[in-house]
């Protein structure tokens, strides 16, 4: 029989559960930066595992020495990216004290007016296309020095985060077996074998996935760089790198990269004639980027991803599409790794399921 005491106890338990869950979520939010460091460190550990094994098995290095060399390789790669940006940062730093925002506004206004004249000459209503013919006059460029100064603070925070990530990654690589033993003690004996098999397969597949992702981004970076160099775009190395990084976002990233490349191309030619120089060069760069994206979407990306995670290209496409509808850009980025983890867990814990058997036949 349900009494008032039973109902009140149930309400109290429900409220207590809500409070505990809320406190846990608040705690996780407060340490979200640390959790980000851990996730990045896990990804680097998966990428570094094959490198570590190469040094240990092929070159007969000790475990600790192979770990140190792997971390050094990561540091050198990151340092290479930083050095790549130094010429741009140096040139901007020299010009910072002489930064003439009025001149920038003038150039932007001139560019907008040239676009307006070009549209009008082709019987296109520029007021509808541009919304307002004199849009640049409403843009305040005096924020640029403050923005550049804020970048310095971001770089400082990035340095702290990078040091933390490398430190955590070092111990993930060095004490991987120790951590695995500790996890085994927390797993019930009846599930220990499935857990260990899942861990090894997930580790192997995601290592291959992230290495494949780096390979794909490297291919896109080189192709973008070739396009930008052919058309003589300044800072081609940096623009190609930024656009390649955007390819981490499946399908949408390349579109954003095209827009970014077009904008940077137009800005790099400020002061030149729009119809005879700026517009043709921008169109050529866009065509070049679209050709690169066709090659990437139809050749490198499906082959690399399907091979690395043992999934059909159509399967990956549908997973990314569904994840995009459910969780937006973040969902598209994590879709393939998360789907791979779920497939491995499904195969180990419910292998008799027909759908699981169909999806995991190649794992």
PyMOL commands that set and color helices and strands:
alter all, ss='L'
color gray80, all
select helices_A, chain A and resi 4-30+32-57+63-96+101-121+126-130+135-138+143-174+176-186+189-230+236-246+252-268+274-309+313-349+354-359
alter helices_A, ss='H'
color red, helices_A
deselect
rebuild
show_as cartoon
